[in-house]
């Protein structure tokens, strides 16, 4: 049983008789309080899809839920559902766009290293790889002579995600993005 301070995004916990997927964690340290941090977690009920906000003390013990992670690939969009295919047994998994709206910004048909989170036989979420390669759809023109470490500019990627990139990067470049921090990591050489 991990403490609340050890819980990470996209983990599943059992709380109040429900299985919840942790989508966002906000840590705060209240002033004038003896003791530790407070962890405010935004979670989604895997059965109903409903949003649940809970606050835990850092030392509070939580139960991890039984879940399975299956390697998968993005297949296609069917209305409001994103369909993923299991890489091993070709089982299709449907996930509602609203439940994975943050992850969708990192997914293309070429994205490798995706895992579908399965609880009691039902797909409930996605686990992204640590980084993905995406193509820049639009950014200001690159500046000749700009150094790689100087100022940044916004760039809109093929999935709709906007990140800050160095000035020497231009439209059409393939770049590596950190999925956890949503930050530019570097340019990817063309194959």
C-alpha positions in Angstrom: 0.0 0.0 0.0 1.6 3.2 -1.1 1.3 6.6 0.6 -0.5 9.4 -1.1 2.8 11.1 -1.8 3.9 8.0 -3.8 0.9 8.0 -6.2 1.6 9.0 -9.8 -0.6 10.1 -12.6 -2.5 7.4 -14.5 -2.4 5.0 -11.5 -5.6 3.3 -10.4 -6.6 3.3 -6.7 -9.5 1.8 -4.8 -11.2 4.4 -2.7 -14.7 4.4 -1.1 -15.6 1.1 -2.9 -14.7 2.5 -6.4 -11.8 2.2 -8.7 -10.4 5.6 -9.7 -7.8 6.6 -12.3 -5.6 9.5 -11.1 -5.5 12.1 -13.8 -3.9 15.1 -12.1 -2.1 15.7 -8.8 -1.6 19.0 -7.1 0.7 19.2 -4.1 0.4 22.0 -1.6 2.1 22.8 1.7 -0.3 24.6 4.0 1.3 27.4 6.1 1.4 27.2 9.9 0.5 23.5 9.9 2.6 20.9 11.6 2.9 17.9 9.3 3.4 17.4 5.7 2.0 18.2 2.3 -1.6 17.9 1.1 -2.2 16.1 -2.2 -5.3 17.2 -4.2 -6.1 14.5 -6.8 -8.5 14.8 -9.7 -9.6 11.3 -10.6 -12.1 9.5 -12.9 -14.4 6.6 -11.9 -13.6 3.7 -14.2 -17.2 2.5 -14.2 -19.2 5.8 -14.6 -16.5 8.0 -16.0 -17.5 10.6 -13.4 -15.0 13.1 -12.1 -13.9 12.8 -8.5 -11.8 15.3 -6.6 -10.2 14.1 -3.3 -7.6 15.5 -0.9 -5.1 13.3 1.0 -2.4 13.9 3.5 1.0 12.8 2.3 1.3 9.9 4.7 -2.3 8.6 4.1 -2.2 5.0 2.8 -4.1 4.2 -0.4 -4.9 0.9 -2.1 -3.7 0.4 -5.6 -6.4 -1.2 -7.8 -5.8 -4.4 -9.8 -5.2 -3.3 -13.3 -3.5 -4.7 -16.4 -1.5 -2.7 -18.9 -1.7 -3.9 -22.5 0.6 -2.7 -25.3 -1.5 -1.1 -28.0 -1.5 1.0 -31.1 -4.0 3.8 -32.1 -6.2 2.5 -34.9 -9.0 5.1 -35.8 -11.6 7.5 -34.5 -15.2 6.4 -34.4 -17.3 9.4 -33.5 -16.4 10.3 -29.9 -14.5 7.0 -29.4 -10.8 6.5 -30.0 -10.2 2.8 -31.0 -6.9 1.2 -30.0 -5.7 -2.3 -31.1 -3.9 -4.7 -28.7 -0.4 -5.3 -30.1 -0.5 -9.0 -29.0 -4.0 -10.4 -29.4 -5.6 -7.7 -31.6 -8.4 -7.0 -29.1 -9.9 -3.6 -29.9 -10.3 -1.1 -27.0 -12.6 1.9 -27.2 -12.0 4.9 -25.1 -14.2 8.0 -25.0 -12.5 11.1 -26.2 -13.5 13.1 -23.1 -11.8 10.6 -20.8 -8.4 10.8 -22.6 -8.5 14.4 -23.9 -5.0 15.2 -22.4 -3.4 12.1 -23.9 -5.0 12.6 -27.4 -2.6 15.5 -27.9 0.3 13.1 -28.1 -1.2 10.4 -30.2 -0.8 9.8 -34.0 -1.0 6.5 -35.9 2.8 6.2 -35.7 3.0 6.7 -31.9 4.8 3.7 -30.3 4.8 2.6 -26.6 1.1 3.2 -25.8 -0.4 1.1 -23.1 -4.1 0.6 -22.5 -5.1 0.4 -18.8 -7.6 -2.4 -18.3 -9.6 -2.9 -15.1 -12.0 -5.9 -14.8 -11.8 -6.5 -18.6 -12.7 -2.9 -19.5 -10.4 -0.3 -21.0 -10.3 2.7 -18.6 -7.3 4.8 -19.7 -4.0 5.3 -21.5 -0.4 5.3 -20.4 1.8 7.3 -22.8 5.4 6.7 -23.5 7.9 9.1 -21.8 8.3 10.9 -25.1 6.8 11.1 -28.6 7.9 12.4 -32.0 5.5 14.9 -33.6 5.6 17.2 -36.6 5.3 21.0 -36.4 2.3 22.2 -38.4 2.8 25.9 -37.7 5.3 28.2 -36.1 6.9 31.5 -36.9 9.7 31.4 -39.5 13.1 30.3 -38.1 15.6 33.0 -37.5 19.0 32.7 -39.3 21.8 32.7 -36.8 19.5 32.0 -33.8 21.4 29.9 -31.2 19.9 26.7 -30.0 19.6 27.9 -26.4 18.2 31.4 -27.0 14.6 32.6 -26.9 11.6 30.3 -27.7 8.5 30.7 -29.7 5.2 28.8 -29.8 4.8 25.9 -32.2 1.5 24.1 -33.0 2.0 20.4 -33.6 0.1 18.0 -35.9 -2.1 16.8 -33.0 -3.1 20.4 -31.9 -0.7 20.5 -29.0 1.2 23.8 -28.6 4.7 23.9 -27.1 7.6 26.3 -26.8 10.5 25.6 -29.2 13.8 27.3 -29.8 13.8 30.0 -32.6 15.9 27.9 -35.0 13.1 25.2 -35.3 10.8 25.6 -38.3 7.4 24.4 -39.7 7.7 20.8 -40.9 10.4 19.8 -38.4 9.9 16.6 -36.5 10.5 17.1 -32.8 10.6 15.0 -29.6 8.2 16.0 -26.8 8.3 15.0 -23.1 4.7 13.7 -22.5 4.8 14.3 -18.7 6.0 17.9 -18.8 4.7 18.8 -22.3 8.1 20.2 -23.2 10.3 20.3 -26.3 13.3 17.9 -25.9 15.0 18.2 -29.3 14.8 17.8 -33.0 14.4 14.3 -34.5 16.6 13.6 -37.5 14.7 12.8 -40.7 14.9 9.1 -41.7 
